[in-house]
């Protein structure tokens, strides 16, 4: 129970709160702008102006919460108003003041809170300006300063409200007195109306007879100087005595100048009240002249503008803080025209505020490569008064490309309409450049600059989908060079590379810009012809290619001739999807080559032998598991620091009873298509788990075994026991297994994928991202998902001795380590490659330099030998 003193103080505080007349009033734009700024500048989901009533917390303004009030026992504001200092709790789970609070243990789930008391001039805390998050946060000194400035601005608005209420009450009291007066009714009414107008505006009035020195003035005039009762003896000299000494000469100069020139008199000055407080006063007046033009009297008004000055000072201070923060900030009106920018925006774009004010950002930042689709997304959001978040290519003032990440939100206004937009931006040019380099490395052929097989496959799928929607034909020309091996063997690899570059250039010259020419193998190329109106176009292009490739090629002092075999397949005539199209074009090319080369051949239904083999292979695949034809091989992964085997990758092999070994690249996609991948994947996982446990039990471990899991397995795993639960049932620690996934899994970004990866993380089952760097968006997912290892794709390792490949590998290693991720390099074949990776700080290595994938019995020998050294 509160003490009598505490109860008395609380009663006084509640009485003070009632005087402000703010409880249960409608939302106001002034307060909503402040909470919107707090949420946006501090990146908080919840921001509140809270007033603490007797048994409730009422929200004058709110961001991120639908309710307008809550019981007083369920919030932190009653704690905050107990003192004059802010209440800041970085993690409510770790703070004894909040760990058992209902807002923490209940449905609200608050983890972070920062509240500033809203303290009146008389020393009472009415409530708080607070920001809240459902995750732990750290509040910097700069963030705290912003919150304190915004709280001061809230209090300035509340004090102005109180002053207005008191003025209205005084006005009503005066009106009653005037109506009761016996003086002339008309005079009373006139004086009342005048007083109404002046009191409503909190304005005092005065008159000065310049000839007699006689003055007339209202009590509101005297209150500007700190007097609650009228001052009888009041003249110009006494007026000047009340002006602050530092402002006195300027006030007198303005008065005398206005009198001499016949102009209006207006000046702002400071006044020291009898209680010692400093106030600001605005004085305005005019002079009246006689028939000779001489000034005979003056009249005017005076207004206490202290709160306005204080609020403006707080706004100026807040603007200075926002101007100096490192994030570029931009404020526009409802039509997107710039009203304000901070220094960071100027530094990022090169434009000063006077150059851009009143203009839309797109009018000076957008350029030839700015995405029209992204522009439309932003325009649609603004038209609907919604926020948006985009990455957009703009341009610096000096013309250089500038990639920006923009997050914009509407600023609350009146009548449900936003007053404008505030956006926080970031320069992501460097990140985009690195992503572009990684993408080009993974999707462009390093020798010819053409799309490689990966990008070719993506384009082929796109064109087939487009052809299906538009009902247009697509042709695929599969090109294999005749006798290229002879040229390579005779003149050397350097000459062979020059030939491939020349071939790529000639192929490009034969196709349209909308077509795709790609290098998909050593001396294999492909051309995708899209939007074909007639099949005759295909024959024209094929003959142009044969002619261009048959032209002599100069090789140093020699001239060599070349030819090509071309296979042609058509969509939808021959094939219904990209895989069939490629398969049929390959079959047609093989027929052209076996027929003598230097020709093109169309696919025909007679070329179905390979398809029949595939059909048979699918039937055999269904029996392979039951007939024990699968075997798991293991390839060592070594610590580059010690050279010891610490991990292994489980790799599936199929020993067909009649066809012999069948490669995973052939049967894994088929297993996915036939819906067999889940059963096969479960068997591989269990086999790997048992081997890991076996090696540990005989003293040659522990070795962590990684198992590949495809995107299809994530989709088809419903109804099966999860891998962590299987390991728990088998009494095998999750730390002995890890899961390898590709970017394709992350790109699914589905609820099932996120839940599965979260389960792995919670169980201690580590996750490795395979083939890192070969996908355009891989970097964007590293923070979103819990990844323990990155496996650098072997395409980067194969030519790591080149400056560009080495730089990219080093960048991946450094970035991964900064994110707490360990790095595994795949495809290490030479000591030189290993040494470069060691110098770059790579953690683990895998490749033929250490060992090929071997059966489990041979791998156990490797472990025993490794343990002896």
Buried (B, 14 or more C-beta within 10 A) or exposed (E): EEEEEEEEEBEEBBEBBEBBBBBEEEBBBBBBBBBBBBBBBBEBBBBBBBBBBEEBBBBBBBBBBEEEBBEBEBBBBBBBBEEEEBBBBBBBEEBEEBEEBBBBBEEBEBBBBBBBBBBBEEEBBBBBBBBBBBEEBEBEEBBBEBBBBBBBBBBBBBBBBBBBBEBBEBBEEBBEEBEEEEEEEEEBEEBBEEBBEBBEEBBBBBBBBBEEEEBEBBBBBBBBBBBEEEBEEBBBEEBBEBBBEEBBEEBBEBBEEBBEEEEEBEBBBBBBBEEEEEBBBBBBBBBEEEEEEEBBBBBBBBBBBBBBBBBEBBBEBBEEBBBEBEBBBBBBBBEBBBBBBBBBBBEBBBBEBEBBEEBBBBEBBBEEEBEEEBBEBBBEBBEEEEBBBBBBBBBBBEEEBBBBBBBBBBBBBEEEEBBBBBBBBBBBBEBBEBBEBBBBBBBBBBBBBBBBBBBBBBBBBBBBEEBBEEEBBBBBBBBBBBBBEEBBEEBEEEBBEBBBBBBBBBBBEBBEEEBBBBBBEEBBBBBBBBBBEEEEBBBEBBEBBBEBBBEEBEBEEEEBEBBBBBBBBBBBEBBEBBBBBBBBBBBBBBBBBEEEBBBBBBBEEEBBEEBEEBEEBBEBBEEBBEEEBBBBBBBBBBEBEEEBBBBBBBBBBBEBEEEEEBEEEEBBBBBBEEEBBBEBBBBBBBBBBBBBBEBBEEEBBBBBBBBBBBBBBBBBBEEBEBBBEBBBEEEBBBBBBBBBBBBBBBBBEEEEBBEBBEBBBEBEBBBBBBBBBBBBEBBBBBEEBBBBBBBBBBBBBBEBEEEBBBEBBBBBBEBBBEEEBBBBBBBBBBEEBBEBBBEBBBBBBBBEBBBEBBEBEBBBEBBEEBEEE
